[in-house]
């Protein structure tokens, strides 16, 4: 299983995600250190992608 490692400017990455999925809120994209699994779970529910597919997509941004 691939692990998401948030590196760099999260606000920039968050903007790219919101551009692709405009219905996501700031609460959906709230990132706290050590709670990446919780955030991924919220995104999975909203976007409808599997965890590994979602991680791969975020890394490609």
Backbone as a printed PyTorch tensor [residue, N CA C, xyz], in Angstrom:
tensor([[[  0.8520,  -1.1830,   0.0000],
         [  0.0000,   0.0000,   0.0000],
         [  0.8930,   1.2400,   0.0000]],

        [[  0.5410,   2.1840,  -0.8160],
         [  1.3000,   3.4220,  -0.9400],
         [  0.9600,   4.3580,   0.2100]],

        [[  1.9380,   5.0980,   0.6850],
         [  1.7190,   6.0410,   1.7770],
         [  1.8370,   7.4570,   1.2460]],

        [[  0.8990,   8.2800,   1.6560],
         [  0.9180,   9.6860,   1.2660],
         [  1.8170,  10.4520,   2.2180]],

        [[  2.7690,  11.1520,   1.6660],
         [  3.6360,  11.9960,   2.4690],
         [  3.4310,  13.4300,   2.0010]],

        [[  2.8610,  14.2270,   2.8690],
         [  2.5950,  15.6260,   2.5370],
         [  3.9050,  16.3830,   2.6720]],

        [[  4.3780,  16.8830,   1.5570],
         [  5.6230,  17.6470,   1.5560],
         [  5.3660,  18.9800,   0.8590]],

        [[  6.1850,  19.9430,   1.1820],
         [  6.0790,  21.2390,   0.5130],
         [  4.9080,  22.0460,   1.0310]],

        [[  4.3840,  22.8630,   0.1700],
         [  3.3370,  23.7970,   0.5420],
         [  1.9580,  23.1510,   0.4060]],

        [[  1.3590,  22.7730,   1.5230],
         [  0.0610,  22.1040,   1.5040],
         [ -1.0110,  23.0120,   0.9140]],

        [[ -0.9370,  24.3120,   1.1510],
         [ -1.9460,  25.2320,   0.6230],
         [ -1.9550,  25.2230,  -0.9070]],

        [[ -0.7940,  25.1210,  -1.5100],
         [ -0.7120,  25.0550,  -2.9720],
         [ -1.3440,  23.7600,  -3.4820]],

        [[ -1.0330,  22.6630,  -2.8400],
         [ -1.5950,  21.3750,  -3.2210],
         [ -3.1090,  21.3640,  -3.0120]],

        [[ -3.5460,  21.9460,  -1.9130],
         [ -4.9740,  22.0320,  -1.6040],
         [ -5.7080,  22.8100,  -2.6940]],

        [[ -5.0980,  23.8690,  -3.1850],
         [ -5.6940,  24.6560,  -4.2640],
         [ -5.8670,  23.8480,  -5.5330]],

        [[ -4.8860,  23.0140,  -5.8500],
         [ -4.9760,  22.1680,  -7.0400],
         [ -6.0840,  21.1330,  -6.8940]],

        [[ -6.2310,  20.5850,  -5.6960],
         [ -7.2900,  19.6030,  -5.4500],
         [ -8.6560,  20.2660,  -5.5710]],

        [[ -8.8170,  21.4560,  -4.9940],
         [-10.0890,  22.1760,  -5.0600],
         [-10.4340,  22.5830,  -6.4880]],

        [[ -9.4080,  22.8650,  -7.2800],
         [ -9.6290,  23.2240,  -8.6810],
         [-10.2460,  22.0480,  -9.4330]],

        [[ -9.7790,  20.8430,  -9.1310],
         [-10.2790,  19.6260,  -9.7700],
         [-11.6550,  19.2290,  -9.2330]],

        [[-11.8490,  19.3880,  -7.9260],
         [-13.1000,  19.0100,  -7.2620],
         [-13.6090,  20.2110,  -6.4860]],

        [[-14.3240,  21.0860,  -7.1630],
         [-14.7850,  22.3430,  -6.5930],
         [-15.7390,  22.2180,  -5.4250]],

        [[-16.3600,  21.0530,  -5.2550],
         [-17.3210,  20.8950,  -4.1670],
         [-16.6680,  20.5330,  -2.8380]],

        [[-15.3490,  20.3640,  -2.8250],
         [-14.6490,  20.0790,  -1.5780],
         [-14.5260,  21.3500,  -0.7480]],

        [[-14.6540,  21.1990,   0.5600],
         [-14.5520,  22.3410,   1.4690],
         [-13.1850,  22.3580,   2.1420]],

        [[-12.8950,  23.4500,   2.8350],
         [-11.6500,  23.5280,   3.5980],
         [-11.6200,  22.4610,   4.6890]],

        [[-12.7870,  22.1430,   5.2540],
         [-12.8450,  21.0890,   6.2660],
         [-12.4870,  19.7320,   5.6690]],

        [[-12.9070,  19.4740,   4.4320],
         [-12.5610,  18.2170,   3.7670],
         [-11.0590,  18.0920,   3.5830]],

        [[-10.4030,  19.2210,   3.3550],
         [ -8.9710,  19.2330,   3.0560],
         [ -8.1190,  19.6510,   4.2520]],

        [[ -8.7030,  19.6450,   5.4300],
         [ -7.9640,  20.0170,   6.6300],
         [ -6.8990,  18.9660,   6.9020]],

        [[ -5.6480,  19.4110,   6.9510],
         [ -4.5410,  18.4960,   7.1940],
         [ -3.8730,  18.8370,   8.5060]],

        [[ -3.7660,  17.8330,   9.3610],
         [ -3.0420,  17.9770,  10.6060],
         [ -1.9720,  16.8960,  10.6460]],

        [[ -0.8280,  17.2460,  11.1490],
         [  0.2870,  16.3120,  11.2450],
         [ -0.1650,  15.0270,  11.9400]],

        [[  0.0990,  13.8970,  11.3010],
         [ -0.2440,  12.6020,  11.8680],
         [ -1.6700,  12.1530,  11.6200]],

        [[ -2.4800,  12.9890,  10.9850],
         [ -3.8790,  12.6370,  10.7320],
         [ -4.1660,  12.5280,   9.2450]],

        [[ -3.1610,  12.0970,   8.4760],
         [ -3.3470,  12.0000,   7.0320],
         [ -4.3660,  10.9310,   6.6640]],

        [[ -4.4670,   9.8600,   7.4400],
         [ -5.4400,   8.8080,   7.1430],
         [ -6.8660,   9.3270,   7.2910]],

        [[ -7.0770,  10.1770,   8.2900],
         [ -8.3990,  10.7750,   8.5080],
         [ -8.7880,  11.6580,   7.3180]],

        [[ -7.8430,  12.4740,   6.8580],
         [ -8.1060,  13.3360,   5.7090],
         [ -8.3690,  12.5010,   4.4600]],

        [[ -7.5750,  11.4570,   4.2510],
         [ -7.7740,  10.5970,   3.0830],
         [ -9.1480,   9.9390,   3.1160]],

        [[ -9.5960,   9.5570,   4.2890],
         [-10.9320,   8.9640,   4.4260],
         [-12.0160,   9.9340,   4.0140]],

        [[-11.8970,  11.1860,   4.4300],
         [-12.8820,  12.2090,   4.0340],
         [-12.8820,  12.3920,   2.5200]],

        [[-11.6810,  12.4540,   1.9390],
         [-11.5730,  12.6440,   0.4910],
         [-12.1250,  11.4370,  -0.2630]],

        [[-11.8740,  10.2390,   0.2320],
         [-12.4000,   9.0370,  -0.4160],
         [-13.9180,   9.0910,  -0.4810]],

        [[-14.5550,   9.4880,   0.6000],
         [-16.0150,   9.5710,   0.6330],
         [-16.5350,  10.6090,  -0.3550]],

        [[-15.8930,  11.7560,  -0.4050],
         [-16.3600,  12.8400,  -1.2720],
         [-16.0720,  12.5860,  -2.7480]],

        [[-14.8740,  12.0740,  -3.0550],
         [-14.4430,  11.9200,  -4.4400],
         [-14.8550,  10.5770,  -5.0230]],

        [[-14.9110,   9.5510,  -4.1740],
         [-15.3090,   8.2350,  -4.6430],
         [-14.1850,   7.4070,  -5.2290]],

        [[-12.9410,   7.7720,  -4.9330],
         [-11.7870,   6.9990,  -5.4000],
         [-11.2960,   6.1130,  -4.2640]],

        [[-10.6510,   5.0090,  -4.6160],
         [-10.0270,   4.1550,  -3.6200],
         [ -8.8220,   4.8440,  -3.0150]],

        [[ -8.3870,   4.3600,  -1.8690],
         [ -7.2910,   4.9970,  -1.1590],
         [ -6.0150,   5.0610,  -1.9960]],

        [[ -5.5980,   3.9380,  -2.5570],
         [ -4.3610,   3.9170,  -3.3330],
         [ -4.4580,   4.8090,  -4.5700]],

        [[ -5.6040,   4.7910,  -5.2190],
         [ -5.8220,   5.6390,  -6.3990],
         [ -5.7620,   7.1160,  -6.0050]],

        [[ -6.3410,   7.4420,  -4.8550],
         [ -6.3500,   8.8150,  -4.3640],
         [ -4.9330,   9.2960,  -4.0340]],

        [[ -4.1580,   8.4560,  -3.3550],
         [ -2.7730,   8.8100,  -3.0090],
         [ -1.9540,   9.0290,  -4.2770]],

        [[ -2.1090,   8.1390,  -5.2410],
         [ -1.3800,   8.2610,  -6.5020],
         [ -1.7490,   9.5600,  -7.2170]],

        [[ -3.0360,   9.8990,  -7.2210],
         [ -3.5120,  11.1160,  -7.8710],
         [ -2.9400,  12.3570,  -7.1940]],

        [[ -2.9610,  12.3900,  -5.8500],
         [ -2.4420,  13.5550,  -5.1180],
         [ -0.9510,  13.7180,  -5.3690]],

        [[ -0.2150,  12.6160,  -5.4010],
         [  1.2210,  12.6870,  -5.6560],
         [  1.5260,  13.2020,  -7.0530]],

        [[  0.6030,  12.9950,  -7.9880],
         [  0.8360,  13.4260,  -9.3620],
         [  0.6040,  14.9290,  -9.5570]],

        [[ -0.0160,  15.5700,  -8.5740],
         [ -0.3260,  16.9980,  -8.7160],
         [  0.8860,  17.8580,  -8.6290]]])
